[in-house]
């Protein structure tokens, strides 16, 4: 399940990516535009800065900005920075593996096998979905919504 923290982070990154000249945006501006709680967003953006996804500038004209193109920021990396493993069980995590204490034999565990398939499908989508993809899809859906209203 996507945590609120990660969902808010993705929304904030989409807002920053929409800003095509990559001009710094204030936390208050992002929070207001995206309907996010400002105090929670502050902590999230700091984590993204520590994860080298965002940069910040102090003073007049300051705020947060993307450190690299939105096309290079994958959803999977956002989740890993904020929440850690994507896998639903620690025994199937590629980056945060831990053996399940109650498991007698991983090789014959059908639950582990199923969860590996879930992880592969999930990671496959998230590793291949960038913030730029989400911005593009948002524009497509807004355009479709406008077309539907005009009918």
FIVOMI-762917 format. One record per residue (C-alpha): residue in one letter; y, z, x. Coordinates in steps of 0.25 Angstrom, whole numbers, always signed. Each point is the difference from the previous one (the first is absolute). Layout:
REM residues N
+-------+-------+-------+-------+
| titor | north |    up |  east |
+-------+-------+-------+-------+
|     a |     Y |     Z |     X |
...
+-------+-------+-------+-------+
This chain:
REM residues 151
+-------+-------+-------+-------+
| titor | north |    up |  east |
+-------+-------+-------+-------+
|     x |    +0 |    +0 |    +0 |
|     x |   +14 |    -3 |    +5 |
|     x |    +8 |   +13 |    +1 |
|     x |   +14 |    +1 |    -5 |
|     x |    +5 |    +1 |   +14 |
|     x |    -6 |   -14 |    +4 |
|     x |    +4 |    -6 |   -13 |
|     x |   +15 |    +5 |    +2 |
|     x |    -1 |    -5 |   +15 |
|     x |    -4 |   -14 |    -5 |
|     x |   +11 |    -1 |   -10 |
|     x |   +10 |    +4 |   +10 |
|     x |    -5 |   -10 |   +10 |
|     x |    +1 |   -11 |   -11 |
|     x |   +14 |    +4 |    -2 |
|     x |    +3 |    -1 |   +14 |
|     x |    -7 |   -13 |    +1 |
|     x |    +8 |    -6 |   -11 |
|     x |   +12 |    +3 |    +8 |
|     x |    -1 |   -14 |    +8 |
|     x |   +10 |    +3 |   +10 |
|     x |    -7 |   +13 |    +4 |
|     x |   +13 |    +8 |    -2 |
|     x |    -3 |   +15 |    +1 |
|     x |    -1 |    +7 |   -14 |
|     x |    +3 |   +14 |    -3 |
|     x |   -11 |    +9 |    -6 |
|     x |    +9 |    +3 |   -12 |
|     x |    +1 |   -15 |    -3 |
|     x |   -15 |    -3 |    +2 |
|     x |    -3 |   +12 |    -9 |
|     x |    +9 |    -4 |   -11 |
|     x |    -4 |   -15 |    +0 |
|     x |   -15 |    +3 |    +0 |
|     x |    +1 |   +13 |    -9 |
|     x |    -6 |    +9 |   +11 |
|     x |    +3 |   +14 |    +3 |
|     x |   +10 |    +1 |   +11 |
|     x |    -6 |   +13 |    +7 |
|     x |   -14 |    -5 |    +0 |
|     x |    +4 |   -14 |    +5 |
|     x |    +8 |    +6 |   +12 |
|     x |   -14 |    +6 |    +5 |
|     x |    -7 |   -13 |    -3 |
|     x |   +10 |    -9 |    +8 |
|     x |    +0 |   +10 |   +12 |
|     x |   -16 |    -2 |    +0 |
|     x |    +2 |   -15 |    +0 |
|     x |   +10 |    +1 |   +11 |
|     x |    -9 |    +8 |    +8 |
|     x |   -11 |   -10 |    -3 |
|     x |   +10 |   -11 |    +6 |
|     x |    +1 |    -7 |   -13 |
|     x |   +15 |    +4 |    -2 |
|     x |   +12 |    +2 |    +8 |
|     x |   +12 |    +7 |    -3 |
|     x |   +15 |    +0 |    +4 |
|     x |   +10 |   +11 |    -2 |
|     x |   +14 |    +0 |    -4 |
|     x |    +8 |   -11 |    -8 |
|     x |    -9 |   -11 |    -4 |
|     x |   -12 |    +8 |    +3 |
|     x |   -13 |    +2 |    -7 |
|     x |   -14 |    -4 |    +2 |
|     x |    -5 |   -14 |    +3 |
|     x |   -13 |    -8 |    +3 |
|     x |    -4 |    +1 |   +15 |
|     x |    -8 |   -13 |    -2 |
|     x |    -1 |   -12 |   -10 |
|     x |    -6 |    +4 |   -13 |
|     x |   -11 |   -10 |    +2 |
|     x |    -5 |    +8 |   +11 |
|     x |    +0 |   +13 |    -8 |
|     x |   -14 |    +1 |    -6 |
|     x |    -3 |   +10 |   -12 |
|     x |   -12 |    +5 |    +8 |
|     x |    +9 |    +5 |   +11 |
|     x |    +9 |    +7 |   -10 |
|     x |   -11 |    +8 |    -6 |
|     x |    -6 |    +4 |   +14 |
|     x |   +14 |    +5 |    +5 |
|     x |    +2 |    +8 |   -13 |
|     x |   -14 |    +4 |    -5 |
|     x |   -10 |    -3 |   +11 |
|     x |   -13 |    -6 |    -3 |
|     x |    -1 |   -11 |   -11 |
|     x |   -15 |    +3 |    -2 |
|     x |    -4 |    +9 |   -11 |
|     x |   -11 |    +7 |    +8 |
|     x |    +2 |    +4 |   +14 |
|     x |   -13 |    -6 |    +5 |
|     x |    +4 |   -14 |    -3 |
|     x |   +14 |    +1 |    +6 |
|     x |    +2 |    -9 |   +12 |
|     x |   +12 |    +7 |    +6 |
|     x |    -3 |   +15 |    -5 |
|     x |   -15 |    +0 |    +0 |
|     x |    -7 |   +14 |    -3 |
|     x |   -14 |    +2 |    -3 |
|     x |    -3 |    +6 |   -14 |
|     x |    -6 |   +14 |    +2 |
|     x |   -10 |    -2 |   -11 |
|     x |    -5 |   -13 |    +4 |
|     x |   -14 |    +0 |    +6 |
|     x |    +0 |   -15 |    +4 |
|     x |   +12 |    -9 |    -1 |
|     x |    -9 |   -12 |    +2 |
|     x |    -7 |    +2 |   -13 |
|     x |   +12 |    +5 |    -8 |
|     x |    +2 |    -9 |   -12 |
|     x |   +13 |    +7 |    -3 |
|     x |    +5 |    -3 |   +14 |
|     x |    -4 |   -14 |    -1 |
|     x |    +7 |    -2 |   -13 |
|     x |   +13 |    +7 |    +5 |
|     x |    +0 |    -9 |   +12 |
|     x |    +1 |   -12 |    -9 |
|     x |   +11 |    +7 |    -8 |
|     x |    +7 |    +2 |   +14 |
|     x |    -2 |   -14 |    +4 |
|     x |    +6 |    -6 |   -12 |
|     x |   +12 |   +10 |    -1 |
|     x |    +3 |    -2 |   +15 |
|     x |    -2 |   -15 |    -1 |
|     x |   +11 |    -1 |   -11 |
|     x |    +9 |   +10 |    +7 |
|     x |    -1 |    -5 |   +14 |
|     x |    +4 |   -14 |    -6 |
|     x |   +12 |    +5 |    -9 |
|     x |   +13 |    +1 |    +7 |
|     x |   +13 |    +6 |    -6 |
|     x |    +5 |   -14 |    +0 |
|     x |   -12 |    -4 |    -9 |
|     x |    +4 |   +11 |    -9 |
|     x |   +15 |    -5 |    -1 |
|     x |    -5 |   -14 |    -2 |
|     x |    -9 |    +4 |   -11 |
|     x |   +11 |    +9 |    -7 |
|     x |    +9 |   -12 |    +0 |
|     x |   -11 |    -9 |    -6 |
|     x |    -3 |   +10 |   -11 |
|     x |   +15 |    +2 |    -3 |
|     x |    +1 |   -15 |    -1 |
|     x |   -12 |    -1 |    -9 |
|     x |    +6 |   +11 |    -9 |
|     x |   +13 |    -8 |    -1 |
|     x |    -7 |   -12 |    -4 |
|     x |    -9 |    +7 |   -10 |
|     x |   +13 |    +6 |    -7 |
|     x |    +6 |   -14 |    -1 |
|     x |   -11 |    -5 |    -8 |
+-------+-------+-------+-------+
